[in-house]
Amino acid sequence: MTENEMIALQDVADGAILFHNGLWGAPMGFRWADYDGTPAGELAQWQADAVLALVRRGLVMIERAVTPGRYARVQVTATGSALVDYSLVALAAA
């Protein structure tokens, strides 16, 4: 896993990333989530690429939006969660 992917995985674990499917008023892509869960700006391309790589590897998933065209939360899967926990232990030991 690259450093960018580890950073993105931690951001997802922190609840900081949303996804919009491109329908109804906003372009498709990943967005930052504000503290209250509302969209707070687009991710840089390298960050979006890292999150997309995590989705493809099954480490994170995009939840189904409650209403079509709304922002969906990006969540860490059980496999991804094990990596987040490991990275935090390694970080604390450093």
Steps between C-alpha positions, in 0.01 A plus 500: 500500500635843409534788741220685318271200545581478871417870540175453308410194706545697820289786359221255418525344846466848648175551306650781295405386149170498310407392146256656256373290209469793262122515487295799602716804534863405556772330297593142585789458738636494851457795737626592844242471775464783748470421872120487462512261202427757230724533192795734550690501170651268244792270568821564311550263207769296678269455799205396284724253315615351831141460626395341170789253528378410850147444368631267227699301757200463730653700784231768492147512360255766396177472695175514315361853514167535677367718217621478138728789415606556861844463649587154629748425775814306420560234766790272588428128452599236753815427299588868483428543869767247588751707303393823669543343842842367402614835366398676822692248711807546278462878516477494881813286521700739279 
